[in-house]
């Protein structure tokens, strides 16, 4: 489980990005910085490996093939709290 947090220059959790106003000022009601809108998201990962080993020793040398299939499943979102 991994926690992703967005922070501003003062290390405060930042829920929304800055938006420039027509007057030149900045407003903190821009787009959300995380999927949950709270500034903190959690992500879980699942990993699977399948190995097919068709190797053998012939006269002291390894002959054959070895196939490795690896899959990584990321689960982003705020539901892993």
C-alpha positions in Angstrom: 0.0 0.0 0.0 1.4 3.4 -1.0 0.2 6.8 0.1 0.4 9.7 -2.4 0.2 13.2 -0.9 0.4 16.6 -2.7 2.0 19.4 -0.8 2.7 23.1 -1.5 5.9 25.1 -0.8 5.2 25.2 2.9 4.6 21.4 3.1 0.9 21.8 3.7 -1.4 19.2 2.1 -2.7 20.8 -1.1 -6.2 19.7 -2.2 -6.5 21.9 -5.3 -4.0 23.5 -7.7 -3.6 27.3 -8.1 -5.5 29.1 -10.8 -4.5 32.5 -12.1 -7.3 35.1 -12.0 -7.8 37.8 -14.7 -6.5 40.4 -12.2 -3.2 38.5 -12.0 -3.8 37.1 -8.5 -3.9 33.4 -7.6 -6.9 31.4 -6.4 -6.6 28.0 -4.8 -9.8 26.6 -6.4 -8.1 25.1 -9.4 -8.2 21.5 -10.4 -8.0 18.8 -7.8 -4.5 17.4 -7.2 -5.5 13.9 -6.3 -8.3 11.5 -7.3 -10.0 11.7 -4.0 -10.0 15.5 -3.8 -8.5 15.4 -0.3 -4.9 15.8 -1.3 -4.1 12.3 -0.1 -4.7 9.1 -2.1 -3.8 5.5 -1.5 -2.7 2.9 -4.0 -2.4 -0.9 -3.7 -0.4 -3.2 -5.9 -0.8 -6.9 -6.7 1.9 -8.7 -8.6 1.9 -12.2 -10.3 4.7 -14.1 -11.8 4.5 -17.3 -14.0 7.7 -19.1 -14.9 8.0 -21.8 -17.5 11.4 -23.5 -17.2 12.4 -25.9 -19.9 16.1 -25.9 -19.3 18.4 -28.9 -18.8 22.1 -29.6 -18.5 23.8 -31.1 -21.6 27.5 -31.7 -21.2 27.8 -29.2 -18.4 25.9 -26.4 -20.2 22.4 -25.2 -19.6 20.3 -25.7 -22.7 16.6 -24.8 -23.3 14.5 -21.8 -22.6 13.1 -20.1 -19.6 10.0 -17.9 -20.0 8.9 -15.4 -17.3 5.6 -13.7 -17.5 5.1 -10.9 -14.9 1.9 -8.8 -14.4 1.5 -5.8 -12.1 -2.0 -4.7 -11.1 -2.2 -1.2 -9.7 -5.4 -0.3 -7.8 -5.6 3.5 -7.5 -8.2 5.3 -5.6 -9.4 6.5 -2.2 -11.1 3.3 -1.2 -8.0 1.7 0.4 -7.9 3.6 3.7 
